[in-house]
């Protein structure tokens, strides 16, 4: 879904940016141009960013625990 109409930025692009290391709205503004024109997308863009950062962190923890359990076996 398009999040930022002014710059044609989708939620997928925001999630990919998080996967590549971005973790703040300032970084999204700087690197993707999100919320740099009219600003109407800022709230939703931040929601997409926050949810994906949280999910990524949760997935990483589970993967690490699973990996350690396999090493111990």
PDB file of N, H, CA, C and O in Angstrom:
ATOM      1  N   UNK A   1       0.839  -1.168   0.000  1.00  0.00           N
ATOM      2  CA  UNK A   1       0.000   0.000   0.000  1.00  0.00           C
ATOM      3  C   UNK A   1       0.894   1.243   0.000  1.00  0.00           C
ATOM      4  O   UNK A   1       1.932   1.268   0.661  1.00  0.00           O
ATOM      5  N   UNK A   2       0.489   2.258  -0.734  1.00  0.00           N
ATOM      6  H   UNK A   2      -0.354   2.238  -1.271  1.00  0.00           H
ATOM      7  CA  UNK A   2       1.252   3.501  -0.754  1.00  0.00           C
ATOM      8  C   UNK A   2       1.008   4.246   0.554  1.00  0.00           C
ATOM      9  O   UNK A   2      -0.137   4.506   0.926  1.00  0.00           O
ATOM     10  N   UNK A   3       2.074   4.583   1.238  1.00  0.00           N
ATOM     11  H   UNK A   3       3.003   4.372   0.936  1.00  0.00           H
ATOM     12  CA  UNK A   3       2.001   5.325   2.499  1.00  0.00           C
ATOM     13  C   UNK A   3       2.197   6.814   2.227  1.00  0.00           C
ATOM     14  O   UNK A   3       1.425   7.645   2.704  1.00  0.00           O
ATOM     15  N   UNK A   4       3.218   7.140   1.468  1.00  0.00           N
ATOM     16  H   UNK A   4       3.845   6.464   1.080  1.00  0.00           H
ATOM     17  CA  UNK A   4       3.532   8.531   1.134  1.00  0.00           C
ATOM     18  C   UNK A   4       3.197   8.765  -0.337  1.00  0.00           C
ATOM     19  O   UNK A   4       3.954   8.371  -1.224  1.00  0.00           O
ATOM     20  N   UNK A   5       2.071   9.402  -0.584  1.00  0.00           N
ATOM     21  H   UNK A   5       1.456   9.722   0.137  1.00  0.00           H
ATOM     22  CA  UNK A   5       1.619   9.633  -1.954  1.00  0.00           C
ATOM     23  C   UNK A   5       2.541  10.625  -2.662  1.00  0.00           C
ATOM     24  O   UNK A   5       2.842  10.462  -3.844  1.00  0.00           O
ATOM     25  N   UNK A   6       2.984  11.642  -1.946  1.00  0.00           N
ATOM     26  H   UNK A   6       2.739  11.774  -0.985  1.00  0.00           H
ATOM     27  CA  UNK A   6       3.827  12.675  -2.566  1.00  0.00           C
ATOM     28  C   UNK A   6       5.105  12.095  -3.166  1.00  0.00           C
ATOM     29  O   UNK A   6       5.548  12.529  -4.230  1.00  0.00           O
ATOM     30  N   UNK A   7       5.697  11.113  -2.484  1.00  0.00           N
ATOM     31  H   UNK A   7       5.337  10.760  -1.620  1.00  0.00           H
ATOM     32  CA  UNK A   7       6.956  10.527  -2.944  1.00  0.00           C
ATOM     33  C   UNK A   7       6.815   9.078  -3.395  1.00  0.00           C
ATOM     34  O   UNK A   7       7.810   8.406  -3.669  1.00  0.00           O
ATOM     35  N   UNK A   8       5.559   8.595  -3.470  1.00  0.00           N
ATOM     36  H   UNK A   8       4.751   9.140  -3.247  1.00  0.00           H
ATOM     37  CA  UNK A   8       5.268   7.239  -3.932  1.00  0.00           C
ATOM     38  C   UNK A   8       6.055   6.175  -3.157  1.00  0.00           C
ATOM     39  O   UNK A   8       6.725   5.329  -3.750  1.00  0.00           O
ATOM     40  N   UNK A   9       5.962   6.232  -1.823  1.00  0.00           N
ATOM     41  H   UNK A   9       5.418   6.919  -1.342  1.00  0.00           H
ATOM     42  CA  UNK A   9       6.660   5.282  -0.950  1.00  0.00           C
ATOM     43  C   UNK A   9       5.631   4.329  -0.352  1.00  0.00           C
ATOM     44  O   UNK A   9       4.630   4.755   0.224  1.00  0.00           O
ATOM     45  N   UNK A  10       5.894   3.036  -0.496  1.00  0.00           N
ATOM     46  H   UNK A  10       6.707   2.689  -0.964  1.00  0.00           H
ATOM     47  CA  UNK A  10       4.964   2.022   0.005  1.00  0.00           C
ATOM     48  C   UNK A  10       5.379   1.511   1.382  1.00  0.00           C
ATOM     49  O   UNK A  10       6.496   1.743   1.845  1.00  0.00           O
ATOM     50  N   UNK A  11       4.445   0.810   2.017  1.00  0.00           N
ATOM     51  H   UNK A  11       3.537   0.622   1.640  1.00  0.00           H
ATOM     52  CA  UNK A  11       4.755   0.189   3.304  1.00  0.00           C
ATOM     53  C   UNK A  11       5.852  -0.869   3.125  1.00  0.00           C
ATOM     54  O   UNK A  11       6.667  -1.073   4.025  1.00  0.00           O
ATOM     55  N   UNK A  12       5.873  -1.530   1.988  1.00  0.00           N
ATOM     56  H   UNK A  12       5.211  -1.364   1.257  1.00  0.00           H
ATOM     57  CA  UNK A  12       6.901  -2.527   1.703  1.00  0.00           C
ATOM     58  C   UNK A  12       8.288  -1.878   1.687  1.00  0.00           C
ATOM     59  O   UNK A  12       9.248  -2.438   2.216  1.00  0.00           O
ATOM     60  N   UNK A  13       8.384  -0.700   1.078  1.00  0.00           N
ATOM     61  H   UNK A  13       7.604  -0.246   0.648  1.00  0.00           H
ATOM     62  CA  UNK A  13       9.668   0.002   1.032  1.00  0.00           C
ATOM     63  C   UNK A  13      10.126   0.426   2.426  1.00  0.00           C
ATOM     64  O   UNK A  13      11.319   0.401   2.728  1.00  0.00           O
ATOM     65  N   UNK A  14       9.181   0.812   3.266  1.00  0.00           N
ATOM     66  H   UNK A  14       8.211   0.833   3.020  1.00  0.00           H
ATOM     67  CA  UNK A  14       9.526   1.180   4.645  1.00  0.00           C
ATOM     68  C   UNK A  14      10.042  -0.048   5.387  1.00  0.00           C
ATOM     69  O   UNK A  14      11.044   0.031   6.097  1.00  0.00           O
ATOM     70  N   UNK A  15       9.365  -1.179   5.226  1.00  0.00           N
ATOM     71  H   UNK A  15       8.551  -1.243   4.649  1.00  0.00           H
ATOM     72  CA  UNK A  15       9.817  -2.408   5.898  1.00  0.00           C
ATOM     73  C   UNK A  15      11.191  -2.837   5.382  1.00  0.00           C
ATOM     74  O   UNK A  15      12.035  -3.277   6.162  1.00  0.00           O
ATOM     75  N   UNK A  16      11.417  -2.712   4.079  1.00  0.00           N
ATOM     76  H   UNK A  16      10.731  -2.354   3.446  1.00  0.00           H
ATOM     77  CA  UNK A  16      12.731  -3.051   3.530  1.00  0.00           C
ATOM     78  C   UNK A  16      13.809  -2.132   4.085  1.00  0.00           C
ATOM     79  O   UNK A  16      14.924  -2.578   4.356  1.00  0.00           O
ATOM     80  N   UNK A  17      13.491  -0.863   4.255  1.00  0.00           N
ATOM     81  H   UNK A  17      12.585  -0.500   4.035  1.00  0.00           H
ATOM     82  CA  UNK A  17      14.448   0.091   4.826  1.00  0.00           C
ATOM     83  C   UNK A  17      14.798  -0.303   6.257  1.00  0.00           C
ATOM     84  O   UNK A  17      15.953  -0.190   6.667  1.00  0.00           O
ATOM     85  N   UNK A  18      13.810  -0.763   7.018  1.00  0.00           N
ATOM     86  H   UNK A  18      12.872  -0.855   6.685  1.00  0.00           H
ATOM     87  CA  UNK A  18      14.069  -1.235   8.388  1.00  0.00           C
ATOM     88  C   UNK A  18      14.977  -2.456   8.334  1.00  0.00           C
ATOM     89  O   UNK A  18      15.918  -2.564   9.121  1.00  0.00           O
ATOM     90  N   UNK A  19      14.707  -3.367   7.421  1.00  0.00           N
ATOM     91  H   UNK A  19      13.943  -3.280   6.782  1.00  0.00           H
ATOM     92  CA  UNK A  19      15.544  -4.557   7.278  1.00  0.00           C
ATOM     93  C   UNK A  19      16.991  -4.198   6.940  1.00  0.00           C
ATOM     94  O   UNK A  19      17.918  -4.940   7.266  1.00  0.00           O
ATOM     95  N   UNK A  20      17.168  -3.059   6.287  1.00  0.00           N
ATOM     96  H   UNK A  20      16.414  -2.457   6.022  1.00  0.00           H
ATOM     97  CA  UNK A  20      18.520  -2.607   5.926  1.00  0.00           C
ATOM     98  C   UNK A  20      19.164  -1.750   7.017  1.00  0.00           C
ATOM     99  O   UNK A  20      20.299  -1.299   6.862  1.00  0.00           O
ATOM    100  N   UNK A  21      18.440  -1.523   8.124  1.00  0.00           N
ATOM    101  H   UNK A  21      17.518  -1.889   8.250  1.00  0.00           H
ATOM    102  CA  UNK A  21      19.046  -0.845   9.263  1.00  0.00           C
ATOM    103  C   UNK A  21      18.430   0.463   9.704  1.00  0.00           C
ATOM    104  O   UNK A  21      18.824   0.994  10.742  1.00  0.00           O
ATOM    105  N   UNK A  22      17.474   1.013   8.955  1.00  0.00           N
ATOM    106  H   UNK A  22      17.154   0.582   8.111  1.00  0.00           H
ATOM    107  CA  UNK A  22      16.849   2.259   9.394  1.00  0.00           C
ATOM    108  C   UNK A  22      15.934   1.977  10.573  1.00  0.00           C
ATOM    109  O   UNK A  22      15.269   0.941  10.618  1.00  0.00           O
ATOM    110  N   UNK A  23      15.901   2.900  11.529  1.00  0.00           N
ATOM    111  H   UNK A  23      16.441   3.741  11.493  1.00  0.00           H
ATOM    112  CA  UNK A  23      15.078   2.640  12.710  1.00  0.00           C
ATOM    113  C   UNK A  23      14.385   3.883  13.260  1.00  0.00           C
ATOM    114  O   UNK A  23      13.829   3.835  14.358  1.00  0.00           O
ATOM    115  N   UNK A  24      14.404   4.991  12.529  1.00  0.00           N
ATOM    116  H   UNK A  24      14.856   5.030  11.637  1.00  0.00           H
ATOM    117  CA  UNK A  24      13.749   6.201  13.020  1.00  0.00           C
ATOM    118  C   UNK A  24      13.094   6.953  11.870  1.00  0.00           C
ATOM    119  O   UNK A  24      13.433   6.754  10.704  1.00  0.00           O
ATOM    120  N   UNK A  25      12.154   7.817  12.220  1.00  0.00           N
ATOM    121  H   UNK A  25      11.878   7.978  13.168  1.00  0.00           H
ATOM    122  CA  UNK A  25      11.501   8.654  11.221  1.00  0.00           C
ATOM    123  C   UNK A  25      12.497   9.599  10.575  1.00  0.00           C
ATOM    124  O   UNK A  25      12.396   9.874   9.379  1.00  0.00           O
ATOM    125  N   UNK A  26      13.454  10.099  11.337  1.00  0.00           N
ATOM    126  H   UNK A  26      13.537   9.875  12.308  1.00  0.00           H
ATOM    127  CA  UNK A  26      14.475  10.978  10.755  1.00  0.00           C
ATOM    128  C   UNK A  26      15.227  10.271   9.628  1.00  0.00           C
ATOM    129  O   UNK A  26      15.513  10.869   8.591  1.00  0.00           O
ATOM    130  N   UNK A  27      15.541   8.996   9.842  1.00  0.00           N
ATOM    131  H   UNK A  27      15.308   8.510  10.685  1.00  0.00           H
ATOM    132  CA  UNK A  27      16.243   8.225   8.811  1.00  0.00           C
ATOM    133  C   UNK A  27      15.342   7.987   7.602  1.00  0.00           C
ATOM    134  O   UNK A  27      15.802   8.053   6.462  1.00  0.00           O
ATOM    135  N   UNK A  28      14.052   7.708   7.847  1.00  0.00           N
ATOM    136  H   UNK A  28      13.678   7.654   8.773  1.00  0.00           H
ATOM    137  CA  UNK A  28      13.123   7.521   6.735  1.00  0.00           C
ATOM    138  C   UNK A  28      12.982   8.800   5.925  1.00  0.00           C
ATOM    139  O   UNK A  28      12.956   8.768   4.694  1.00  0.00           O
ATOM    140  N   UNK A  29      12.891   9.921   6.621  1.00  0.00           N
ATOM    141  H   UNK A  29      12.912   9.947   7.620  1.00  0.00           H
ATOM    142  CA  UNK A  29      12.802  11.210   5.917  1.00  0.00           C
ATOM    143  C   UNK A  29      14.043  11.437   5.061  1.00  0.00           C
ATOM    144  O   UNK A  29      13.948  11.810   3.892  1.00  0.00           O
ATOM    145  N   UNK A  30      15.188  11.209   5.655  1.00  0.00           N
ATOM    146  H   UNK A  30      15.265  10.906   6.604  1.00  0.00           H
ATOM    147  CA  UNK A  30      16.456  11.471   4.976  1.00  0.00           C
ATOM    148  C   UNK A  30      16.679  10.528   3.792  1.00  0.00           C
ATOM    149  O   UNK A  30      17.060  10.970   2.708  1.00  0.00           O
ATOM    150  N   UNK A  31      16.443   9.249   3.997  1.00  0.00           N
ATOM    151  H   UNK A  31      16.133   8.891   4.878  1.00  0.00           H
ATOM    152  CA  UNK A  31      16.783   8.252   2.976  1.00  0.00           C
ATOM    153  C   UNK A  31      15.677   8.022   1.939  1.00  0.00           C
ATOM    154  O   UNK A  31      15.970   7.812   0.762  1.00  0.00           O
ATOM    155  N   UNK A  32      14.403   8.061   2.370  1.00  0.00           N
ATOM    156  H   UNK A  32      14.166   8.232   3.326  1.00  0.00           H
ATOM    157  CA  UNK A  32      13.301   7.773   1.453  1.00  0.00           C
ATOM    158  C   UNK A  32      12.478   9.000   1.072  1.00  0.00           C
ATOM    159  O   UNK A  32      11.760   8.982   0.072  1.00  0.00           O
ATOM    160  N   UNK A  33      12.579  10.051   1.858  1.00  0.00           N
ATOM    161  H   UNK A  33      13.162  10.065   2.670  1.00  0.00           H
ATOM    162  CA  UNK A  33      11.778  11.239   1.590  1.00  0.00           C
ATOM    163  C   UNK A  33      10.381  11.169   2.175  1.00  0.00           C
ATOM    164  O   UNK A  33       9.520  11.974   1.820  1.00  0.00           O
ATOM    165  N   UNK A  34      10.144  10.212   3.071  1.00  0.00           N
ATOM    166  H   UNK A  34      10.843   9.558   3.359  1.00  0.00           H
ATOM    167  CA  UNK A  34       8.828  10.064   3.696  1.00  0.00           C
ATOM    168  C   UNK A  34       8.524  11.303   4.542  1.00  0.00           C
ATOM    169  O   UNK A  34       9.377  11.776   5.293  1.00  0.00           O
ATOM    170  N   UNK A  35       7.315  11.816   4.415  1.00  0.00           N
ATOM    171  H   UNK A  35       6.621  11.432   3.805  1.00  0.00           H
ATOM    172  CA  UNK A  35       6.819  12.946   5.218  1.00  0.00           C
ATOM    173  C   UNK A  35       7.631  14.222   5.015  1.00  0.00           C
ATOM    174  O   UNK A  35       7.800  15.007   5.949  1.00  0.00           O
ATOM    175  N   UNK A  36       8.136  14.431   3.796  1.00  0.00           N
ATOM    176  H   UNK A  36       7.999  13.794   3.038  1.00  0.00           H
ATOM    177  CA  UNK A  36       8.910  15.644   3.541  1.00  0.00           C
ATOM    178  C   UNK A  36       8.134  16.678   2.729  1.00  0.00           C
ATOM    179  O   UNK A  36       8.608  17.799   2.542  1.00  0.00           O
ATOM    180  N   UNK A  37       6.952  16.315   2.248  1.00  0.00           N
ATOM    181  H   UNK A  37       6.567  15.405   2.400  1.00  0.00           H
ATOM    182  CA  UNK A  37       6.159  17.273   1.459  1.00  0.00           C
ATOM    183  C   UNK A  37       4.975  17.753   2.296  1.00  0.00           C
ATOM    184  O   UNK A  37       5.101  18.713   3.056  1.00  0.00           O
ATOM    185  N   UNK A  38       3.847  17.101   2.163  1.00  0.00           N
ATOM    186  H   UNK A  38       3.745  16.320   1.546  1.00  0.00           H
ATOM    187  CA  UNK A  38       2.646  17.556   2.873  1.00  0.00           C
ATOM    188  C   UNK A  38       2.603  17.080   4.327  1.00  0.00           C
ATOM    189  O   UNK A  38       1.971  17.717   5.170  1.00  0.00           O
ATOM    190  N   UNK A  39       3.274  15.963   4.622  1.00  0.00           N
ATOM    191  H   UNK A  39       3.787  15.445   3.938  1.00  0.00           H
ATOM    192  CA  UNK A  39       3.345  15.458   5.990  1.00  0.00           C
ATOM    193  C   UNK A  39       2.162  14.624   6.438  1.00  0.00           C
ATOM    194  O   UNK A  39       2.154  14.145   7.572  1.00  0.00           O
ATOM    195  N   UNK A  40       1.164  14.434   5.593  1.00  0.00           N
ATOM    196  H   UNK A  40       1.170  14.824   4.672  1.00  0.00           H
ATOM    197  CA  UNK A  40      -0.018  13.665   5.990  1.00  0.00           C
ATOM    198  C   UNK A  40       0.280  12.203   6.258  1.00  0.00           C
ATOM    199  O   UNK A  40      -0.491  11.536   6.948  1.00  0.00           O
ATOM    200  N   UNK A  41       1.376  11.692   5.733  1.00  0.00           N
ATOM    201  H   UNK A  41       2.003  12.234   5.173  1.00  0.00           H
ATOM    202  CA  UNK A  41       1.715  10.281   5.891  1.00  0.00           C
ATOM    203  C   UNK A  41       2.519   9.994   7.154  1.00  0.00           C
ATOM    204  O   UNK A  41       2.737   8.830   7.489  1.00  0.00           O
ATOM    205  N   UNK A  42       2.956  11.011   7.847  1.00  0.00           N
ATOM    206  H   UNK A  42       2.780  11.956   7.574  1.00  0.00           H
ATOM    207  CA  UNK A  42       3.897  10.834   8.960  1.00  0.00           C
ATOM    208  C   UNK A  42       3.398   9.856  10.023  1.00  0.00           C
ATOM    209  O   UNK A  42       4.154   8.997  10.477  1.00  0.00           O
ATOM    210  N   UNK A  43       2.151   9.977  10.417  1.00  0.00           N
ATOM    211  H   UNK A  43       1.537  10.674  10.049  1.00  0.00           H
ATOM    212  CA  UNK A  43       1.615   9.113  11.474  1.00  0.00           C
ATOM    213  C   UNK A  43       1.608   7.656  11.046  1.00  0.00           C
ATOM    214  O   UNK A  43       2.057   6.785  11.791  1.00  0.00           O
ATOM    215  N   UNK A  44       1.101   7.386   9.846  1.00  0.00           N
ATOM    216  H   UNK A  44       0.736   8.094   9.240  1.00  0.00           H
ATOM    217  CA  UNK A  44       1.035   5.998   9.387  1.00  0.00           C
ATOM    218  C   UNK A  44       2.430   5.444   9.092  1.00  0.00           C
ATOM    219  O   UNK A  44       2.710   4.282   9.384  1.00  0.00           O
ATOM    220  N   UNK A  45       3.292   6.258   8.523  1.00  0.00           N
ATOM    221  H   UNK A  45       3.065   7.202   8.285  1.00  0.00           H
ATOM    222  CA  UNK A  45       4.663   5.812   8.243  1.00  0.00           C
ATOM    223  C   UNK A  45       5.363   5.426   9.544  1.00  0.00           C
ATOM    224  O   UNK A  45       6.067   4.418   9.598  1.00  0.00           O
ATOM    225  N   UNK A  46       5.170   6.220  10.581  1.00  0.00           N
ATOM    226  H   UNK A  46       4.598   7.039  10.537  1.00  0.00           H
ATOM    227  CA  UNK A  46       5.788   5.902  11.872  1.00  0.00           C
ATOM    228  C   UNK A  46       5.204   4.623  12.454  1.00  0.00           C
ATOM    229  O   UNK A  46       5.922   3.848  13.086  1.00  0.00           O
ATOM    230  N   UNK A  47       3.922   4.393  12.251  1.00  0.00           N
ATOM    231  H   UNK A  47       3.338   5.022  11.738  1.00  0.00           H
ATOM    232  CA  UNK A  47       3.287   3.159  12.717  1.00  0.00           C
ATOM    233  C   UNK A  47       3.881   1.937  12.009  1.00  0.00           C
ATOM    234  O   UNK A  47       4.208   0.942  12.655  1.00  0.00           O
ATOM    235  N   UNK A  48       4.019   2.014  10.690  1.00  0.00           N
ATOM    236  H   UNK A  48       3.753   2.823  10.165  1.00  0.00           H
ATOM    237  CA  UNK A  48       4.615   0.916   9.919  1.00  0.00           C
ATOM    238  C   UNK A  48       6.047   0.678  10.395  1.00  0.00           C
ATOM    239  O   UNK A  48       6.448  -0.465  10.613  1.00  0.00           O
ATOM    240  N   UNK A  49       6.803   1.735  10.554  1.00  0.00           N
ATOM    241  H   UNK A  49       6.478   2.664  10.376  1.00  0.00           H
ATOM    242  CA  UNK A  49       8.185   1.653  11.019  1.00  0.00           C
ATOM    243  C   UNK A  49       8.262   0.977  12.385  1.00  0.00           C
ATOM    244  O   UNK A  49       9.016   0.021  12.564  1.00  0.00           O
ATOM    245  N   UNK A  50       7.489   1.468  13.341  1.00  0.00           N
ATOM    246  H   UNK A  50       6.877   2.244  13.196  1.00  0.00           H
ATOM    247  CA  UNK A  50       7.529   0.946  14.712  1.00  0.00           C
ATOM    248  C   UNK A  50       7.139  -0.522  14.766  1.00  0.00           C
ATOM    249  O   UNK A  50       7.814  -1.320  15.417  1.00  0.00           O
ATOM    250  N   UNK A  51       6.060  -0.883  14.091  1.00  0.00           N
ATOM    251  H   UNK A  51       5.512  -0.235  13.562  1.00  0.00           H
ATOM    252  CA  UNK A  51       5.618  -2.281  14.103  1.00  0.00           C
ATOM    253  C   UNK A  51       6.662  -3.206  13.494  1.00  0.00           C
ATOM    254  O   UNK A  51       6.898  -4.298  14.010  1.00  0.00           O
ATOM    255  N   UNK A  52       7.289  -2.782  12.404  1.00  0.00           N
ATOM    256  H   UNK A  52       7.098  -1.895  11.984  1.00  0.00           H
ATOM    257  CA  UNK A  52       8.277  -3.654  11.768  1.00  0.00           C
ATOM    258  C   UNK A  52       9.558  -3.743  12.600  1.00  0.00           C
ATOM    259  O   UNK A  52      10.179  -4.804  12.661  1.00  0.00           O
ATOM    260  N   UNK A  53       9.953  -2.662  13.229  1.00  0.00           N
ATOM    261  H   UNK A  53       9.449  -1.800  13.179  1.00  0.00           H
ATOM    262  CA  UNK A  53      11.125  -2.705  14.126  1.00  0.00           C
ATOM    263  C   UNK A  53      10.851  -3.683  15.263  1.00  0.00           C
ATOM    264  O   UNK A  53      11.712  -4.494  15.603  1.00  0.00           O
ATOM    265  N   UNK A  54       9.654  -3.611  15.856  1.00  0.00           N
ATOM    266  H   UNK A  54       8.955  -2.952  15.580  1.00  0.00           H
ATOM    267  CA  UNK A  54       9.300  -4.517  16.955  1.00  0.00           C
ATOM    268  C   UNK A  54       9.252  -5.970  16.485  1.00  0.00           C
ATOM    269  O   UNK A  54       9.767  -6.856  17.167  1.00  0.00           O
ATOM    270  N   UNK A  55       8.647  -6.220  15.342  1.00  0.00           N
ATOM    271  H   UNK A  55       8.228  -5.500  14.788  1.00  0.00           H
ATOM    272  CA  UNK A  55       8.568  -7.592  14.814  1.00  0.00           C
ATOM    273  C   UNK A  55       9.945  -8.139  14.478  1.00  0.00           C
ATOM    274  O   UNK A  55      10.239  -9.306  14.735  1.00  0.00           O
ATOM    275  N   UNK A  56      10.778  -7.297  13.909  1.00  0.00           N
ATOM    276  H   UNK A  56      10.539  -6.348  13.700  1.00  0.00           H
ATOM    277  CA  UNK A  56      12.132  -7.715  13.553  1.00  0.00           C
ATOM    278  C   UNK A  56      12.917  -8.078  14.808  1.00  0.00           C
ATOM    279  O   UNK A  56      13.631  -9.080  14.834  1.00  0.00           O
ATOM    280  N   UNK A  57      12.783  -7.266  15.839  1.00  0.00           N
ATOM    281  H   UNK A  57      12.203  -6.452  15.818  1.00  0.00           H
ATOM    282  CA  UNK A  57      13.475  -7.538  17.101  1.00  0.00           C
ATOM    283  C   UNK A  57      12.970  -8.835  17.730  1.00  0.00           C
ATOM    284  O   UNK A  57      13.767  -9.623  18.241  1.00  0.00           O
ATOM    285  N   UNK A  58      11.669  -9.064  17.698  1.00  0.00           N
ATOM    286  H   UNK A  58      11.022  -8.424  17.283  1.00  0.00           H
ATOM    287  CA  UNK A  58      11.099 -10.295  18.258  1.00  0.00           C
ATOM    288  C   UNK A  58      11.559 -11.508  17.467  1.00  0.00           C
ATOM    289  O   UNK A  58      11.894 -12.534  18.059  1.00  0.00           O
ATOM    290  N   UNK A  59      11.582 -11.415  16.146  1.00  0.00           N
ATOM    291  H   UNK A  59      11.310 -10.582  15.665  1.00  0.00           H
ATOM    292  CA  UNK A  59      12.030 -12.530  15.313  1.00  0.00           C
ATOM    293  C   UNK A  59      13.499 -12.840  15.566  1.00  0.00           C
ATOM    294  O   UNK A  59      13.893 -14.006  15.594  1.00  0.00           O
ATOM    295  N   UNK A  60      14.296 -11.822  15.746  1.00  0.00           N
ATOM    296  H   UNK A  60      13.977 -10.875  15.723  1.00  0.00           H
ATOM    297  CA  UNK A  60      15.726 -12.012  15.996  1.00  0.00           C
ATOM    298  C   UNK A  60      15.947 -12.747  17.309  1.00  0.00           C
ATOM    299  O   UNK A  60      16.770 -13.660  17.379  1.00  0.00           O
ATOM    300  N   UNK A  61      15.226 -12.361  18.340  1.00  0.00           N
ATOM    301  H   UNK A  61      14.557 -11.620  18.283  1.00  0.00           H
ATOM    302  CA  UNK A  61      15.389 -13.030  19.627  1.00  0.00           C
ATOM    303  C   UNK A  61      15.017 -14.500  19.538  1.00  0.00           C
ATOM    304  O   UNK A  61      15.734 -15.346  20.071  1.00  0.00           O
ATOM    305  N   UNK A  62      13.924 -14.820  18.883  1.00  0.00           N
ATOM    306  H   UNK A  62      13.341 -14.133  18.449  1.00  0.00           H
ATOM    307  CA  UNK A  62      13.492 -16.209  18.755  1.00  0.00           C
ATOM    308  C   UNK A  62      14.522 -17.002  17.971  1.00  0.00           C
ATOM    309  O   UNK A  62      14.850 -18.126  18.353  1.00  0.00           O
ATOM    310  N   UNK A  63      15.030 -16.454  16.900  1.00  0.00           N
ATOM    311  H   UNK A  63      14.763 -15.541  16.590  1.00  0.00           H
ATOM    312  CA  UNK A  63      16.025 -17.135  16.086  1.00  0.00           C
ATOM    313  C   UNK A  63      17.282 -17.414  16.890  1.00  0.00           C
ATOM    314  O   UNK A  63      17.848 -18.504  16.799  1.00  0.00           O
ATOM    315  N   UNK A  64      17.725 -16.443  17.675  1.00  0.00           N
ATOM    316  H   UNK A  64      17.265 -15.558  17.749  1.00  0.00           H
ATOM    317  CA  UNK A  64      18.935 -16.628  18.467  1.00  0.00           C
ATOM    318  C   UNK A  64      18.740 -17.719  19.502  1.00  0.00           C
ATOM    319  O   UNK A  64      19.634 -18.541  19.705  1.00  0.00           O
ATOM    320  N   UNK A  65      17.591 -17.744  20.160  1.00  0.00           N
ATOM    321  H   UNK A  65      16.865 -17.077  19.994  1.00  0.00           H
ATOM    322  CA  UNK A  65      17.330 -18.765  21.157  1.00  0.00           C
ATOM    323  C   UNK A  65      17.284 -20.143  20.517  1.00  0.00           C
ATOM    324  O   UNK A  65      17.831 -21.101  21.064  1.00  0.00           O
ATOM    325  N   UNK A  66      16.636 -20.249  19.364  1.00  0.00           N
ATOM    326  H   UNK A  66      16.192 -19.471  18.920  1.00  0.00           H
ATOM    327  CA  UNK A  66      16.556 -21.518  18.667  1.00  0.00           C
ATOM    328  C   UNK A  66      17.947 -21.994  18.243  1.00  0.00           C
ATOM    329  O   UNK A  66      18.254 -23.182  18.341  1.00  0.00           O
ATOM    330  N   UNK A  67      18.772 -21.083  17.779  1.00  0.00           N
ATOM    331  H   UNK A  67      18.523 -20.118  17.699  1.00  0.00           H
ATOM    332  CA  UNK A  67      20.112 -21.409  17.353  1.00  0.00           C
ATOM    333  C   UNK A  67      20.931 -21.917  18.537  1.00  0.00           C
ATOM    334  O   UNK A  67      21.632 -22.921  18.409  1.00  0.00           O
ATOM    335  N   UNK A  68      20.857 -21.256  19.665  1.00  0.00           N
ATOM    336  H   UNK A  68      20.288 -20.441  19.769  1.00  0.00           H
ATOM    337  CA  UNK A  68      21.601 -21.687  20.865  1.00  0.00           C
ATOM    338  C   UNK A  68      21.143 -23.055  21.343  1.00  0.00           C
ATOM    339  O   UNK A  68      21.951 -23.872  21.783  1.00  0.00           O
ATOM    340  N   UNK A  69      19.844 -23.296  21.252  1.00  0.00           N
ATOM    341  H   UNK A  69      19.187 -22.632  20.895  1.00  0.00           H
ATOM    342  CA  UNK A  69      19.339 -24.592  21.676  1.00  0.00           C
ATOM    343  C   UNK A  69      19.883 -25.708  20.791  1.00  0.00           C
ATOM    344  O   UNK A  69      20.187 -26.796  21.280  1.00  0.00           O
ATOM    345  N   UNK A  70      20.007 -25.444  19.498  1.00  0.00           N
ATOM    346  H   UNK A  70      19.760 -24.560  19.101  1.00  0.00           H
ATOM    347  CA  UNK A  70      20.553 -26.442  18.578  1.00  0.00           C
ATOM    348  C   UNK A  70      22.026 -26.672  18.847  1.00  0.00           C
ATOM    349  O   UNK A  70      22.501 -27.800  18.719  1.00  0.00           O
ATOM    350  N   UNK A  71      22.764 -25.633  19.216  1.00  0.00           N
ATOM    351  H   UNK A  71      22.378 -24.716  19.320  1.00  0.00           H
ATOM    352  CA  UNK A  71      24.191 -25.780  19.492  1.00  0.00           C
ATOM    353  C   UNK A  71      24.416 -26.643  20.734  1.00  0.00           C
ATOM    354  O   UNK A  71      25.353 -27.440  20.778  1.00  0.00           O
ATOM    355  N   UNK A  72      23.559 -26.484  21.737  1.00  0.00           N
ATOM    356  H   UNK A  72      22.797 -25.836  21.700  1.00  0.00           H
ATOM    357  CA  UNK A  72      23.701 -27.225  22.986  1.00  0.00           C
ATOM    358  C   UNK A  72      23.387 -28.702  22.802  1.00  0.00           C
ATOM    359  O   UNK A  72      23.885 -29.539  23.556  1.00  0.00           O
ATOM    360  N   UNK A  73      22.583 -29.026  21.826  1.00  0.00           N
ATOM    361  H   UNK A  73      22.179 -28.347  21.214  1.00  0.00           H
ATOM    362  CA  UNK A  73      22.148 -30.427  21.636  1.00  0.00           C
ATOM    363  C   UNK A  73      23.231 -31.299  21.063  1.00  0.00           C
ATOM    364  O   UNK A  73      23.015 -32.492  20.849  1.00  0.00           O
TER     365      UNK A  73
END
